[in-house]
Amino acid sequence: MRVFLLFVIIGLLSGCSGINKVLKNKDPEYKLRKAEQYFVKKKYSFAQALYEDIMPNFKGTALFEDMYYKYAYCAYNQKDYLNAENLFKNFLEVFPNSAKAEELDYMRAYCYYKMSPKVALDQTNTVRAMGMLQTFINTHPSSARNKEANELIDICRDKMEEKERLAAQLYYDLGQFRAAGVSYTTLLNNFPDSEKGDEYKLMVIKSYFKFAELSVDEKKAERYEQVIAECNDFIDRFPDSKFVKDVERYISLTNNNIKKT
């Protein structure tokens, strides 16, 4: 094991020594050839350093577009998505008529998709990804990438839906039933086509039933009436739901409780 680690360390030091030697070379053409070699070998940090070093020498030449293209992908392939997105954006500004423009316009949005975090975290990048992917679709209506773009939008939307569901469920678990009812209603309104729509609506009913049950006596009748209204709305919207019997049970329980108030 120690021998293996020693070889790894020697290899890394040798690699760093090699790139430093290339960087010290005065010939930009030589550095470009080495950068291309490093890029092909997927040694993106080395290629990136060389491209960055020689860009001023090739700006305005026929080689600059391809060089900048690969330079941007060096950042992307190192998972530096924020920097990559900015480089893709700059490429489009410098080469708006490039044959690669559509690809990099898509990659800008894809970078934000790659930066979309776990459900529990802030979803700013998820929202940005959805917006940029939709803009790409609108801007390139005939693109072969639109199928994937729509699939990624669906993945992002599912993530946003799950985040809101977890927040609503947390209110319910904490016994904050009015807040849970409002949150599940908002969730249903924000995602009206969700496959879990009837489940969310049932949680609205459960939340408001609990809220009414725990209310002071003078407020119970009014709040139970809201439960009945939510139940009737459920049956109108989801007549074929597997939860219809549960809702009918809540109607019966609620009516019995109203009679006692």
RAWO-V621427 format. One line per field, one symbol per residue. phi: phi as a letter, one per 40 degrees, with the letter a starting at -180 (. if undefined). psi: psi as a letter, one per 20 degrees, with the letter a starting at -180 (. if undefined). burial: I if it has 9 or more other ideal C-beta (glycine too) atoms within 8 Angstrom, else O. Layout:
# RAWO-V621427
phi->???
psi->???
burial->???
This chain:
# RAWO-V621427
phi->.ccccccccccccccccccccccccccccccccccccccccgccccccccdccbddcbdgccccdcccdcdccdccccgcccccdcccccdcccbcbcccdcdccccdccccccccccdcccbdcccccdcccccdcccbcbccccccdcccccccccccccccccccccdcccgcccccccccccdcccbccccbdcccccccccccccccccccdcbcdccccccdcccccdcccbcbcccdccccccccccccccccc
psi->ghgghghggggghgghhghhgghiqiohgghgghggghghjkmhhggghgghhighhipiriihghghghgghgggijkmhghgghhgghghhhmhjqijggghgghghhghghipaqhirpkghgggggghghggghhmhjqiihghghghggggghggghghghgghggghijmhghgggghggghhhmhjqijghgghhhgggghgggghjrqgiiggghhhhggghghhghghmhjqijghgghhhgggghhhghi.
burial->OOOOOOOOOOOOOOIOOOIOOIIOOOOOOIIIOIIIOIIOOOIIOIIIIIIOOIIOOIOOOOOIIOIIIIIIIIIIOIOOIOOIIOIIIIIIOOIOOIOIIIOIIIIIIIIIIOIIOOOOOOIOIIIIIIOIIIIIIOOIOOIOIIOOIIOIIOIIIOIIIIIIIIIIIOIIOOOOIIOIIOIIIIIIOOIOOIOOIIOIIIIIIIIIIIIIOOIOOOIIOOIIIIIIOIIOIIIOIIOOIOIIOOIIOIIOIIIOIIOOO
